[in-house]
Amino acid sequence: MTTVKDLIAKLQTLPEDLPVIKSADDEGNSYSHLYLDWVGLEAYSEDDGEIEVGVAELTNELREQGYTDEDLKDNLCIVIG
């Protein structure tokens, strides 16, 4: 698993003005630009390699949006969207 520290170390070895392109899958069948429209701290669970992202803490605002205890996850992560 890659951590923020790992990512920062790798990025620091590259020129700062390069565009970032992301692959849609491991086989490289599709690529697109990475836009940092949103970067946030979220939480996730992983089961047999499948990742499900949820919330780390239920706030009143999230409850009003329909989130429940079932949406809570234990492992913090950074999500880029």
PyMOL CGO cylinders between C-alpha atoms (Angstrom):
from pymol import cmd
from pymol.cgo import CYLINDER

trace = [
    CYLINDER, 0.00, 0.00, 0.00, 1.30, 3.45, -0.89, 0.3, 1, 1, 1, 1, 1, 1,
    CYLINDER, 1.30, 3.45, -0.89, 1.26, 6.13, 1.80, 0.3, 1, 1, 1, 1, 1, 1,
    CYLINDER, 1.26, 6.13, 1.80, 1.22, 9.92, 1.45, 0.3, 1, 1, 1, 1, 1, 1,
    CYLINDER, 1.22, 9.92, 1.45, 4.89, 9.87, 2.54, 0.3, 1, 1, 1, 1, 1, 1,
    CYLINDER, 4.89, 9.87, 2.54, 5.72, 7.42, -0.29, 0.3, 1, 1, 1, 1, 1, 1,
    CYLINDER, 5.72, 7.42, -0.29, 3.84, 9.54, -2.83, 0.3, 1, 1, 1, 1, 1, 1,
    CYLINDER, 3.84, 9.54, -2.83, 5.55, 12.76, -1.75, 0.3, 1, 1, 1, 1, 1, 1,
    CYLINDER, 5.55, 12.76, -1.75, 8.99, 11.12, -1.92, 0.3, 1, 1, 1, 1, 1, 1,
    CYLINDER, 8.99, 11.12, -1.92, 8.33, 9.82, -5.43, 0.3, 1, 1, 1, 1, 1, 1,
    CYLINDER, 8.33, 9.82, -5.43, 6.88, 13.12, -6.68, 0.3, 1, 1, 1, 1, 1, 1,
    CYLINDER, 6.88, 13.12, -6.68, 9.84, 15.09, -5.31, 0.3, 1, 1, 1, 1, 1, 1,
    CYLINDER, 9.84, 15.09, -5.31, 12.09, 13.27, -7.81, 0.3, 1, 1, 1, 1, 1, 1,
    CYLINDER, 12.09, 13.27, -7.81, 10.09, 14.62, -10.79, 0.3, 1, 1, 1, 1, 1, 1,
    CYLINDER, 10.09, 14.62, -10.79, 9.90, 18.03, -12.49, 0.3, 1, 1, 1, 1, 1, 1,
    CYLINDER, 9.90, 18.03, -12.49, 7.13, 20.09, -10.87, 0.3, 1, 1, 1, 1, 1, 1,
    CYLINDER, 7.13, 20.09, -10.87, 5.55, 21.32, -14.10, 0.3, 1, 1, 1, 1, 1, 1,
    CYLINDER, 5.55, 21.32, -14.10, 4.69, 17.93, -15.64, 0.3, 1, 1, 1, 1, 1, 1,
    CYLINDER, 4.69, 17.93, -15.64, 1.00, 17.11, -16.17, 0.3, 1, 1, 1, 1, 1, 1,
    CYLINDER, 1.00, 17.11, -16.17, -0.34, 14.12, -14.21, 0.3, 1, 1, 1, 1, 1, 1,
    CYLINDER, -0.34, 14.12, -14.21, -2.07, 11.41, -16.24, 0.3, 1, 1, 1, 1, 1, 1,
    CYLINDER, -2.07, 11.41, -16.24, -3.92, 8.58, -14.53, 0.3, 1, 1, 1, 1, 1, 1,
    CYLINDER, -3.92, 8.58, -14.53, -4.57, 5.09, -15.79, 0.3, 1, 1, 1, 1, 1, 1,
    CYLINDER, -4.57, 5.09, -15.79, -8.12, 3.77, -15.53, 0.3, 1, 1, 1, 1, 1, 1,
    CYLINDER, -8.12, 3.77, -15.53, -6.92, 0.19, -15.05, 0.3, 1, 1, 1, 1, 1, 1,
    CYLINDER, -6.92, 0.19, -15.05, -3.79, -1.91, -14.49, 0.3, 1, 1, 1, 1, 1, 1,
    CYLINDER, -3.79, -1.91, -14.49, -3.59, -2.91, -18.15, 0.3, 1, 1, 1, 1, 1, 1,
    CYLINDER, -3.59, -2.91, -18.15, -3.37, 0.70, -19.35, 0.3, 1, 1, 1, 1, 1, 1,
    CYLINDER, -3.37, 0.70, -19.35, -6.46, 0.50, -21.56, 0.3, 1, 1, 1, 1, 1, 1,
    CYLINDER, -6.46, 0.50, -21.56, -7.55, 4.05, -20.82, 0.3, 1, 1, 1, 1, 1, 1,
    CYLINDER, -7.55, 4.05, -20.82, -5.87, 7.24, -19.60, 0.3, 1, 1, 1, 1, 1, 1,
    CYLINDER, -5.87, 7.24, -19.60, -7.07, 10.70, -18.56, 0.3, 1, 1, 1, 1, 1, 1,
    CYLINDER, -7.07, 10.70, -18.56, -5.76, 13.85, -16.90, 0.3, 1, 1, 1, 1, 1, 1,
    CYLINDER, -5.76, 13.85, -16.90, -5.82, 13.92, -13.12, 0.3, 1, 1, 1, 1, 1, 1,
    CYLINDER, -5.82, 13.92, -13.12, -7.66, 16.98, -11.84, 0.3, 1, 1, 1, 1, 1, 1,
    CYLINDER, -7.66, 16.98, -11.84, -7.46, 17.88, -8.17, 0.3, 1, 1, 1, 1, 1, 1,
    CYLINDER, -7.46, 17.88, -8.17, -11.03, 19.13, -8.00, 0.3, 1, 1, 1, 1, 1, 1,
    CYLINDER, -11.03, 19.13, -8.00, -11.35, 17.56, -4.59, 0.3, 1, 1, 1, 1, 1, 1,
    CYLINDER, -11.35, 17.56, -4.59, -8.88, 16.06, -2.14, 0.3, 1, 1, 1, 1, 1, 1,
    CYLINDER, -8.88, 16.06, -2.14, -10.16, 14.89, 1.21, 0.3, 1, 1, 1, 1, 1, 1,
    CYLINDER, -10.16, 14.89, 1.21, -9.62, 12.73, 4.22, 0.3, 1, 1, 1, 1, 1, 1,
    CYLINDER, -9.62, 12.73, 4.22, -11.97, 9.78, 4.11, 0.3, 1, 1, 1, 1, 1, 1,
    CYLINDER, -11.97, 9.78, 4.11, -12.07, 6.27, 5.53, 0.3, 1, 1, 1, 1, 1, 1,
    CYLINDER, -12.07, 6.27, 5.53, -12.20, 2.89, 3.84, 0.3, 1, 1, 1, 1, 1, 1,
    CYLINDER, -12.20, 2.89, 3.84, -12.52, -0.83, 4.30, 0.3, 1, 1, 1, 1, 1, 1,
    CYLINDER, -12.52, -0.83, 4.30, -10.98, -3.49, 2.09, 0.3, 1, 1, 1, 1, 1, 1,
    CYLINDER, -10.98, -3.49, 2.09, -12.26, -7.00, 1.48, 0.3, 1, 1, 1, 1, 1, 1,
    CYLINDER, -12.26, -7.00, 1.48, -10.49, -9.36, -0.94, 0.3, 1, 1, 1, 1, 1, 1,
    CYLINDER, -10.49, -9.36, -0.94, -8.82, -6.43, -2.71, 0.3, 1, 1, 1, 1, 1, 1,
    CYLINDER, -8.82, -6.43, -2.71, -12.07, -4.50, -3.17, 0.3, 1, 1, 1, 1, 1, 1,
    CYLINDER, -12.07, -4.50, -3.17, -12.04, -1.08, -1.53, 0.3, 1, 1, 1, 1, 1, 1,
    CYLINDER, -12.04, -1.08, -1.53, -15.14, 0.61, -0.19, 0.3, 1, 1, 1, 1, 1, 1,
    CYLINDER, -15.14, 0.61, -0.19, -14.88, 4.25, 0.85, 0.3, 1, 1, 1, 1, 1, 1,
    CYLINDER, -14.88, 4.25, 0.85, -17.11, 5.65, 3.56, 0.3, 1, 1, 1, 1, 1, 1,
    CYLINDER, -17.11, 5.65, 3.56, -16.86, 8.16, 6.35, 0.3, 1, 1, 1, 1, 1, 1,
    CYLINDER, -16.86, 8.16, 6.35, -14.67, 8.24, 9.44, 0.3, 1, 1, 1, 1, 1, 1,
    CYLINDER, -14.67, 8.24, 9.44, -17.10, 10.18, 11.63, 0.3, 1, 1, 1, 1, 1, 1,
    CYLINDER, -17.10, 10.18, 11.63, -20.82, 10.79, 11.35, 0.3, 1, 1, 1, 1, 1, 1,
    CYLINDER, -20.82, 10.79, 11.35, -21.67, 14.44, 11.70, 0.3, 1, 1, 1, 1, 1, 1,
    CYLINDER, -21.67, 14.44, 11.70, -25.19, 15.84, 11.94, 0.3, 1, 1, 1, 1, 1, 1,
    CYLINDER, -25.19, 15.84, 11.94, -24.78, 17.15, 8.38, 0.3, 1, 1, 1, 1, 1, 1,
    CYLINDER, -24.78, 17.15, 8.38, -23.88, 13.67, 7.09, 0.3, 1, 1, 1, 1, 1, 1,
    CYLINDER, -23.88, 13.67, 7.09, -26.80, 12.12, 8.98, 0.3, 1, 1, 1, 1, 1, 1,
    CYLINDER, -26.80, 12.12, 8.98, -29.11, 14.66, 7.32, 0.3, 1, 1, 1, 1, 1, 1,
    CYLINDER, -29.11, 14.66, 7.32, -27.70, 13.55, 3.95, 0.3, 1, 1, 1, 1, 1, 1,
    CYLINDER, -27.70, 13.55, 3.95, -28.69, 9.96, 4.77, 0.3, 1, 1, 1, 1, 1, 1,
    CYLINDER, -28.69, 9.96, 4.77, -25.43, 8.49, 6.05, 0.3, 1, 1, 1, 1, 1, 1,
    CYLINDER, -25.43, 8.49, 6.05, -25.73, 5.88, 8.81, 0.3, 1, 1, 1, 1, 1, 1,
    CYLINDER, -25.73, 5.88, 8.81, -23.44, 3.82, 11.04, 0.3, 1, 1, 1, 1, 1, 1,
    CYLINDER, -23.44, 3.82, 11.04, -23.16, 1.33, 8.15, 0.3, 1, 1, 1, 1, 1, 1,
    CYLINDER, -23.16, 1.33, 8.15, -21.21, 3.98, 6.19, 0.3, 1, 1, 1, 1, 1, 1,
    CYLINDER, -21.21, 3.98, 6.19, -18.51, 4.23, 8.88, 0.3, 1, 1, 1, 1, 1, 1,
    CYLINDER, -18.51, 4.23, 8.88, -15.10, 2.81, 7.98, 0.3, 1, 1, 1, 1, 1, 1,
    CYLINDER, -15.10, 2.81, 7.98, -12.04, 2.35, 10.20, 0.3, 1, 1, 1, 1, 1, 1,
    CYLINDER, -12.04, 2.35, 10.20, -9.01, 3.05, 8.00, 0.3, 1, 1, 1, 1, 1, 1,
    CYLINDER, -9.01, 3.05, 8.00, -8.20, 6.67, 7.12, 0.3, 1, 1, 1, 1, 1, 1,
    CYLINDER, -8.20, 6.67, 7.12, -7.10, 7.51, 3.57, 0.3, 1, 1, 1, 1, 1, 1,
    CYLINDER, -7.10, 7.51, 3.57, -6.73, 10.37, 1.13, 0.3, 1, 1, 1, 1, 1, 1,
    CYLINDER, -6.73, 10.37, 1.13, -9.25, 10.42, -1.73, 0.3, 1, 1, 1, 1, 1, 1,
    CYLINDER, -9.25, 10.42, -1.73, -8.64, 12.44, -4.89, 0.3, 1, 1, 1, 1, 1, 1,
    CYLINDER, -8.64, 12.44, -4.89, -11.52, 13.20, -7.18, 0.3, 1, 1, 1, 1, 1, 1,
]
cmd.load_cgo(trace, "trace")
